[in-house]
Amino acid sequence: MQQLVPKVIVDSLSDFLDLESSSGILLVIAAVVAMVVANSPLAPLYASLIDLPVGVRVGAFEIEKPLLLWINDGLMAVFFFLVGLELKREILDGQLSDPREIVLPALGAFGGMLFPAAIYIWVNQGDNTALQGWAIPAATDIAFALAILALLGSRVPLSLKIFLVSVAIFDDVGAIVIIALFYTSDLSVAALVTAACCLPILWALNRRGVLEFTPYLLVGLIMWVAVLKSGVHATLAGVLLAFFIPLRDRNKARSPLHEIEHDLHTAVAFGILPVFAFANAGISLGGLSVESFLHPVPLGIIGGLFIGKQLGVFVFCWLGVLLGIARLPDELRWAHIYGTALLCGVGFTMSLFIGSLAFEETGVNLLFDERLGIIAGSLLSGICGYLVLRMSLPETLRAET
């Protein structure tokens, strides 16, 4: 039988999965270390570190933020730049370039954002402050999910890995849209105009066939500062910049986008994301009780991640196949889709990031910690997803020739 997926796609996906699964393990370690430190005699040092004021000043122009926000606004802009590169590549030259292959994961991703948000809103109805976190359980952490999937080794068929990665890509698109539309503060017209003026410059660089990254980086840095000052979240500048990086040169001899993506992937997977996890996962467990988890915010997040995600992804995929608008890959069964839907409830990194936008950066003094819900919901989803897939996947895969 001919190989069902071209070798170049298999090789690229294999490299991606190796990086993402290894990064997921490192994320777990970083999160555990943060929690240990935050509950040890080093806790004051940890708090002082993430609250350390860091500023940049040029004349009357100044940016001063605590270290935590430099990580969330600055380093995560690089992460979203990489997400934008991956998204552009997949749309133009990858899994999302074939409409026949994108319907099933697109439906799953949509349901996987709709149901968790609905559950969270239902649990927190009537509390306007708590409702700011409605998007927290709508996110999926692809690094963690793939790390759990990697524990099953060669038993996992390639089509299931492609399905999970595709759902996560659509999930990232949804997160980008949500951040742009709902998590902005008071807008600065002057800063927005400055950011908008960067776009035609980037377009001109792309149209003229400029392949060197430095000009794009300089304009992108100006755009990042302008977006940061505008009230729109600064990470969106990374996504916008990515869309202007050329996929190929005129002779199609090289791909600047692939080169930059390859260079950044290791730094993001093994540097930026673990640093983000360490800075955001330091939860103090002092005074923790059952009531801490039963507060509507953590409870809504747990319900959204663990119940909403699995229902949303699975039900929307099932409806798509039932209505004939999507197709279930031949080697997959519904138990595999259900197990993967559970894994989509692992929302660690992206949920923490959206939680920081919803609560920490608002300056509101809250009586709850949304991170408890994120960790508990992600842990439940990961364990149950692993068990379902372990029971449903065959011990060995039939070799394809």
MOZI-V560678 format. One record per residue. N is the residue number from 1. RES is the residue in one small letter. PHI is phi as a letter, one per 30 degrees, with the letter a starting at -180 (* if undefined). PSI is psi in whole degrees, -180 to 180 (999 if undefined). OMEGA is omega in degrees with one decimal (999 if undefined). Layout:
{{N & RES & PHI & PSI & OMEGA} {N & RES & PHI & PSI & OMEGA}}
This chain:
{{1 & m & * & 137 & -179.2} {2 & q & d & 151 & 178.6} {3 & q & d & 131 & -173.6} {4 & l & d & -27 & -177.6} {5 & v & b & 132 & -179.9} {6 & p & e & 145 & -174.8} {7 & k & d & -37 & -178.0} {8 & v & d & -36 & 178.5} {9 & i & d & -41 & 178.2} {10 & v & e & -47 & -179.4} {11 & d & d & -44 & -179.9} {12 & s & d & -44 & 179.6} {13 & l & d & -38 & 178.8} {14 & s & d & -45 & 178.4} {15 & d & d & -44 & -179.7} {16 & f & d & -45 & -178.1} {17 & l & d & -38 & 178.2} {18 & d & d & -45 & 179.7} {19 & l & d & -48 & -174.2} {20 & e & d & -41 & -179.0} {21 & s & d & -40 & 177.0} {22 & s & d & -40 & 177.9} {23 & s & d & -38 & 178.9} {24 & g & d & -41 & 177.4} {25 & i & d & -43 & 179.0} {26 & l & d & -35 & 176.9} {27 & l & d & -43 & 178.0} {28 & v & e & -46 & -179.7} {29 & i & d & -46 & -179.1} {30 & a & d & -41 & -180.0} {31 & a & d & -42 & 179.9} {32 & v & d & -43 & 178.3} {33 & v & d & -43 & 179.4} {34 & a & d & -43 & -179.3} {35 & m & d & -38 & 177.6} {36 & v & d & -46 & -179.4} {37 & v & d & -42 & -178.0} {38 & a & d & -15 & 179.4} {39 & n & c & 29 & 179.7} {40 & s & b & 178 & 175.5} {41 & p & d & -13 & 178.8} {42 & l & d & 2 & -176.9} {43 & a & e & -45 & 178.1} {44 & p & d & -36 & 178.2} {45 & l & d & -40 & 178.0} {46 & y & d & -46 & -179.8} {47 & a & d & -40 & 179.0} {48 & s & d & -36 & -179.2} {49 & l & d & -50 & -176.0} {50 & i & d & -19 & 177.1} {51 & d & c & 4 & -177.3} {52 & l & d & 123 & 179.0} {53 & p & d & 131 & 177.1} {54 & v & b & 126 & -176.3} {55 & g & b & 153 & 173.5} {56 & v & b & 129 & -177.1} {57 & r & b & 132 & 174.2} {58 & v & b & 103 & -176.3} {59 & g & i & -127 & 179.7} {60 & a & d & -11 & -178.5} {61 & f & d & 131 & -176.5} {62 & e & b & 138 & 169.8} {63 & i & b & 118 & 178.2} {64 & e & b & 123 & -178.7} {65 & k & b & 157 & 169.7} {66 & p & d & 157 & -176.9} {67 & l & e & -37 & 180.0} {68 & l & e & -42 & -178.3} {69 & l & d & -28 & 172.5} {70 & w & d & -38 & 176.9} {71 & i & d & -47 & -175.4} {72 & n & d & -33 & -179.0} {73 & d & c & -32 & -175.0} {74 & g & c & -63 & -178.6} {75 & l & d & -37 & 179.9} {76 & m & d & -19 & 172.3} {77 & a & d & -35 & 175.9} {78 & v & d & -40 & 176.4} {79 & f & e & -46 & -179.6} {80 & f & d & -26 & 171.7} {81 & f & d & -44 & 177.2} {82 & l & d & -40 & 176.4} {83 & v & e & -42 & 178.7} {84 & g & d & -40 & 177.1} {85 & l & d & -46 & -179.8} {86 & e & d & -40 & -179.3} {87 & l & d & -46 & 179.7} {88 & k & d & -44 & -179.9} {89 & r & d & -43 & -177.7} {90 & e & d & -37 & -179.2} {91 & i & d & -42 & -175.2} {92 & l & d & -30 & -168.6} {93 & d & b & 24 & -174.2} {94 & g & b & -148 & -173.5} {95 & q & d & -30 & -176.6} {96 & l & c & 5 & 178.8} {97 & s & d & -16 & 179.3} {98 & d & c & 111 & -177.3} {99 & p & e & -29 & -178.0} {100 & r & d & -24 & -175.2} {101 & e & c & -6 & -171.3} {102 & i & c & -12 & -174.0} {103 & v & d & -48 & -176.7} {104 & l & d & -54 & 178.7} {105 & p & d & -31 & 177.7} {106 & a & d & -44 & 177.2} {107 & l & d & -44 & 179.2} {108 & g & d & -43 & -179.8} {109 & a & d & -41 & -179.9} {110 & f & d & -48 & 177.6} {111 & g & d & -34 & -179.7} {112 & g & d & -12 & 171.3} {113 & m & c & -36 & -176.2} {114 & l & d & -51 & -176.0} {115 & f & d & -47 & 179.2} {116 & p & d & -42 & 178.6} {117 & a & d & -40 & -179.8} {118 & a & d & -42 & 179.3} {119 & i & d & -45 & 179.8} {120 & y & d & -45 & -179.4} {121 & i & d & -40 & 178.7} {122 & w & d & -43 & -179.0} {123 & v & d & -34 & -173.3} {124 & n & c & 16 & -178.7} {125 & q & e & 138 & 179.3} {126 & g & j & -13 & 178.6} {127 & d & c & 100 & -174.5} {128 & n & d & -35 & 178.9} {129 & t & d & -48 & -179.9} {130 & a & d & -34 & -177.6} {131 & l & d & -15 & 175.8} {132 & q & d & -22 & -177.6} {133 & g & c & 20 & -174.0} {134 & w & e & -28 & -176.1} {135 & a & d & -6 & -176.5} {136 & i & e & -48 & -178.4} {137 & p & d & 0 & -179.2} {138 & a & d & -5 & -173.2} {139 & a & c & 153 & 175.1} {140 & t & b & 135 & 176.7} {141 & d & c & 102 & -174.9} {142 & i & d & -34 & -179.1} {143 & a & d & -48 & 178.2} {144 & f & d & -45 & -177.7} {145 & a & d & -43 & 179.6} {146 & l & d & -32 & 176.9} {147 & a & d & -40 & 177.7} {148 & i & d & -43 & 179.0} {149 & l & d & -35 & -178.5} {150 & a & d & -23 & 178.2} {151 & l & d & -21 & 179.8} {152 & l & d & -4 & 172.6} {153 & g & i & -138 & -173.2} {154 & s & d & -4 & 178.3} {155 & r & d & -19 & -175.0} {156 & v & d & 119 & 178.0} {157 & p & d & 151 & -177.9} {158 & l & e & -37 & -178.2} {159 & s & d & -31 & 178.4} {160 & l & d & -39 & 176.5} {161 & k & d & -43 & 179.0} {162 & i & d & -40 & 179.0} {163 & f & d & -46 & -179.3} {164 & l & d & -45 & 179.5} {165 & v & d & -41 & -178.9} {166 & s & d & -42 & 176.1} {167 & v & e & -43 & -178.5} {168 & a & d & -36 & 178.4} {169 & i & d & -48 & 177.3} {170 & f & d & -36 & 177.6} {171 & d & d & -41 & 177.8} {172 & d & d & -40 & 176.7} {173 & v & d & -45 & 178.3} {174 & g & d & -41 & 178.9} {175 & a & d & -41 & 178.9} {176 & i & d & -45 & -179.8} {177 & v & d & -43 & -179.5} {178 & i & d & -47 & -179.9} {179 & i & d & -43 & -178.2} {180 & a & d & -39 & -172.8} {181 & l & d & -33 & -168.2} {182 & f & c & -19 & -176.5} {183 & y & c & 63 & 175.5} {184 & t & b & 149 & 177.5} {185 & s & c & -161 & 178.9} {186 & d & e & 131 & -173.6} {187 & l & d & 139 & 173.5} {188 & s & c & 114 & -177.1} {189 & v & d & -42 & -178.1} {190 & a & d & -43 & 179.6} {191 & a & d & -39 & 178.1} {192 & l & d & -40 & 177.8} {193 & v & d & -42 & 178.0} {194 & t & d & -44 & 178.7} {195 & a & d & -41 & 180.0} {196 & a & d & -33 & 179.3} {197 & c & d & -21 & 178.5} {198 & c & d & -27 & -174.6} {199 & l & d & -47 & 177.9} {200 & p & d & -28 & 176.8} {201 & i & d & -44 & 177.7} {202 & l & d & -39 & 178.5} {203 & w & d & -42 & 179.7} {204 & a & d & -40 & 177.3} {205 & l & d & -43 & 179.7} {206 & n & d & -46 & -177.3} {207 & r & d & -32 & 179.0} {208 & r & d & -2 & 176.4} {209 & g & i & 27 & 177.9} {210 & v & d & 122 & -174.8} {211 & l & c & -19 & 179.4} {212 & e & d & 141 & -175.2} {213 & f & d & -25 & -173.7} {214 & t & e & -48 & 178.6} {215 & p & e & -41 & 177.7} {216 & y & d & -40 & -179.0} {217 & l & d & -43 & -178.8} {218 & l & d & -47 & 178.2} {219 & v & d & -39 & 179.2} {220 & g & d & -36 & 178.6} {221 & l & d & -43 & 176.5} {222 & i & d & -43 & 179.8} {223 & m & d & -39 & 178.8} {224 & w & d & -46 & 178.9} {225 & v & d & -43 & -179.5} {226 & a & d & -43 & 179.0} {227 & v & d & -39 & 177.2} {228 & l & e & -42 & -178.5} {229 & k & d & -14 & -172.6} {230 & s & d & -24 & -173.2} {231 & g & j & -19 & 170.8} {232 & v & d & 145 & -174.2} {233 & h & d & 136 & -170.3} {234 & a & d & -23 & -178.7} {235 & t & d & -23 & -180.0} {236 & l & d & -24 & 176.2} {237 & a & d & -35 & 178.3} {238 & g & d & -42 & 178.9} {239 & v & d & -46 & -179.2} {240 & l & d & -43 & 179.6} {241 & l & d & -41 & -177.5} {242 & a & d & -35 & -176.4} {243 & f & d & -17 & -178.5} {244 & f & c & -5 & 177.6} {245 & i & d & 127 & -176.9} {246 & p & d & 136 & 175.5} {247 & l & d & -44 & 179.2} {248 & r & b & 159 & 172.1} {249 & d & d & 176 & -173.9} {250 & r & d & -30 & 179.9} {251 & n & c & 1 & -178.7} {252 & k & h & 29 & -178.9} {253 & a & d & -24 & 179.6} {254 & r & b & 161 & -179.6} {255 & s & b & 102 & 176.7} {256 & p & e & -37 & -179.5} {257 & l & d & -47 & 179.2} {258 & h & d & -40 & -178.3} {259 & e & d & -46 & -179.5} {260 & i & d & -42 & 179.3} {261 & e & e & -44 & 179.7} {262 & h & d & -42 & -179.1} {263 & d & d & -37 & -174.4} {264 & l & d & -28 & -168.7} {265 & h & e & -44 & -179.0} {266 & t & d & -43 & -179.8} {267 & a & d & -41 & 179.9} {268 & v & d & -47 & -175.3} {269 & a & d & -39 & -174.0} {270 & f & c & 1 & 178.7} {271 & g & b & -67 & -171.8} {272 & i & d & -50 & -176.9} {273 & l & d & -43 & 174.9} {274 & p & d & -39 & 176.5} {275 & v & d & -43 & 177.9} {276 & f & d & -45 & 180.0} {277 & a & d & -43 & -179.8} {278 & f & d & -40 & -176.7} {279 & a & d & -25 & -172.9} {280 & n & c & -12 & -173.8} {281 & a & c & 7 & -177.9} {282 & g & d & 83 & -177.5} {283 & i & c & 128 & 174.8} {284 & s & d & 125 & -178.7} {285 & l & c & 6 & 177.7} {286 & g & d & 129 & 179.9} {287 & g & i & 10 & -179.3} {288 & l & d & 135 & -179.9} {289 & s & b & 177 & 177.6} {290 & v & e & -36 & 179.9} {291 & e & d & -28 & 179.0} {292 & s & d & -37 & 179.7} {293 & f & d & -21 & -177.3} {294 & l & d & -1 & 172.2} {295 & h & d & 141 & -175.1} {296 & p & e & -32 & -178.4} {297 & v & d & -57 & 176.0} {298 & p & d & -37 & -179.9} {299 & l & d & -41 & 177.7} {300 & g & d & -36 & 178.5} {301 & i & d & -44 & 178.3} {302 & i & d & -47 & 178.6} {303 & g & d & -39 & 179.6} {304 & g & d & -47 & -177.9} {305 & l & d & -47 & -172.2} {306 & f & d & -40 & -178.1} {307 & i & c & -50 & -175.6} {308 & g & d & -43 & -177.6} {309 & k & d & -50 & -176.9} {310 & q & d & -40 & 178.8} {311 & l & d & -46 & -176.4} {312 & g & d & -50 & -179.1} {313 & v & d & -49 & -175.0} {314 & f & d & -48 & -175.8} {315 & v & d & -43 & -178.9} {316 & f & d & -36 & 174.9} {317 & c & d & -44 & -179.8} {318 & w & d & -43 & 178.3} {319 & l & d & -40 & 179.2} {320 & g & d & -43 & 178.3} {321 & v & d & -41 & 179.9} {322 & l & d & -40 & -178.1} {323 & l & d & -5 & 177.3} {324 & g & i & 13 & 179.3} {325 & i & c & -6 & 177.5} {326 & a & b & 162 & -177.4} {327 & r & b & 134 & 175.6} {328 & l & d & 124 & 178.7} {329 & p & e & 144 & -171.3} {330 & d & e & -40 & -173.7} {331 & e & d & 2 & -179.2} {332 & l & c & 148 & 173.1} {333 & r & c & 168 & -176.1} {334 & w & d & -27 & 175.9} {335 & a & d & -34 & 177.9} {336 & h & d & -41 & 178.2} {337 & i & d & -40 & 179.9} {338 & y & d & -44 & 177.5} {339 & g & d & -40 & 178.5} {340 & t & d & -36 & 176.1} {341 & a & d & -37 & 175.4} {342 & l & d & -44 & 179.1} {343 & l & d & -29 & 178.8} {344 & c & d & -15 & 176.2} {345 & g & d & -1 & 173.4} {346 & v & d & 100 & -172.7} {347 & g & c & 20 & -164.4} {348 & f & e & -73 & -170.6} {349 & t & d & -53 & -177.2} {350 & m & d & -35 & 177.6} {351 & s & d & -43 & 175.9} {352 & l & d & -40 & -178.5} {353 & f & d & -48 & 179.4} {354 & i & d & -35 & 176.1} {355 & g & d & -38 & 178.0} {356 & s & d & -35 & 177.3} {357 & l & d & -39 & -174.7} {358 & a & d & -35 & -171.1} {359 & f & b & -59 & -172.2} {360 & e & d & -41 & -175.2} {361 & e & d & -5 & 178.7} {362 & t & d & -16 & -178.5} {363 & g & i & 8 & 179.7} {364 & v & d & 132 & 178.2} {365 & n & d & 104 & -172.0} {366 & l & c & 152 & 178.6} {367 & l & c & 16 & -179.4} {368 & f & b & 168 & 177.3} {369 & d & b & 105 & -177.4} {370 & e & d & -20 & -178.9} {371 & r & d & -29 & 175.8} {372 & l & d & -45 & 179.4} {373 & g & d & -39 & -179.7} {374 & i & d & -47 & -177.7} {375 & i & d & -44 & -179.1} {376 & a & d & -45 & 179.9} {377 & g & d & -40 & 179.1} {378 & s & d & -40 & 179.8} {379 & l & d & -46 & 177.7} {380 & l & e & -46 & -178.3} {381 & s & d & -44 & -178.4} {382 & g & d & -46 & -179.1} {383 & i & d & -48 & -177.9} {384 & c & d & -39 & 177.5} {385 & g & d & -42 & 178.4} {386 & y & d & -45 & -177.6} {387 & l & d & -43 & 179.6} {388 & v & d & -46 & -179.1} {389 & l & d & -36 & 178.6} {390 & r & d & -37 & -180.0} {391 & m & d & -28 & -172.6} {392 & s & c & -26 & -179.3} {393 & l & d & 145 & 177.9} {394 & p & d & 157 & 179.7} {395 & e & d & -37 & 178.7} {396 & t & b & 150 & 176.1} {397 & l & c & 143 & 174.2} {398 & r & d & 126 & -177.3} {399 & a & d & 138 & 177.0} {400 & e & c & 133 & -179.9} {401 & t & b & 999 & 999}}
